Amino acid sequence: MIDFRYHLVSIVAIFLALTVGLVLGTTMLQDPLLNTLKSETSDLREQSDQLRSDKDVADKLNAGGGELISAYADAMLADLLDDVDVVVLESPGVDTATRDELVARIEQAGGNVPGQVVFTDKYVDPGQATFVDELTEQLAEGMRLPKGGAHEKAGAELARAVLRPEDDARGGGDDDAADGSDDEAGEEFDADAVLAGFTEAGLLTVQGRVAERADIAVVLAPARPFTAENAPSPKDAENPPGNDVMLALTRALDDASDGAVLVGGTGSTDPGGLVAQARAEEAAFSTVDSAGSTSGNVVAVLVIADARATRSGAYGIGDGVDGFLPDPLPEPVEKKDADNGNRQQQDVQASASTS
């Protein structure tokens, strides 16, 4: 019969064996394990130092490139946007310093920025779609709105409100031009009233005088992708609803003018980024993903000038770009006109010589 003493001895023997095993194991494995850990730590430290050194070199090269671009920016941008009015429309979360630097470069190229339209979080909130739809229909006053969702309609109406009517862009025309400057009831479209309506509804704010002033529009992407607060599901986190709203606006601006440009920083190509989604959808308008740096802001102006010439593309450093900057570079309007005149004169002279 097995008594309590037997159980006690067995338990003591088991714990003694475990203790001896732990002591032997740690003694035998201690040196090899420590040596391995020390070697891996040393390798990681060397890699970290090398990466830090590479980053310092890249930062210095970028800083030098920025200084070089600044030194030649006047020559690169001269007259590219001479007498062109550019309206800037800002997504919620735009970096104001990037906006101000881009505006300064546009003006350096001879362009004029009559003002900005700054959208609020309420405008990109999918829960406000019904409200946006009802407001757009109310402010349209007989305007033929496109088919689609609330923000497609709102985008078309806002594009009409900020862009110069076609007859004005051509330098005149009949008062009752058939370009849609009057609504179906024959009443004049009131751009100021439309902007005021969206403003009073808390959907946007207007800085400056933008009503029917712009030849071309620039839409600024947020500094970081729209947050998960606007993305209730994993699918929405990849393509936040706010992206669909701002892309609908950009498409409407592009359709209503010679072209529109979507400009963002490097974060705009991160997962869920506005520029990333525009490129994934193969948008017809131009995109830039390098704003915020000296070279990136200059590139953005080159792309705006290219869009004025009805050319589009994807530019910057992200996936799927056509290049860092347009190729060939856009020419100043005056030089382009002069070249056309010279070619015409040469054609006349050649024709006269042959006759």
Summary of the structure (lengths in Angstrom):
residues: 355
radius of gyration: 30.8
end to end distance: 133.4
largest distance: 133.4
contacts: 1114
relative contact order: 0.11
helix: 57%
strand: 10%
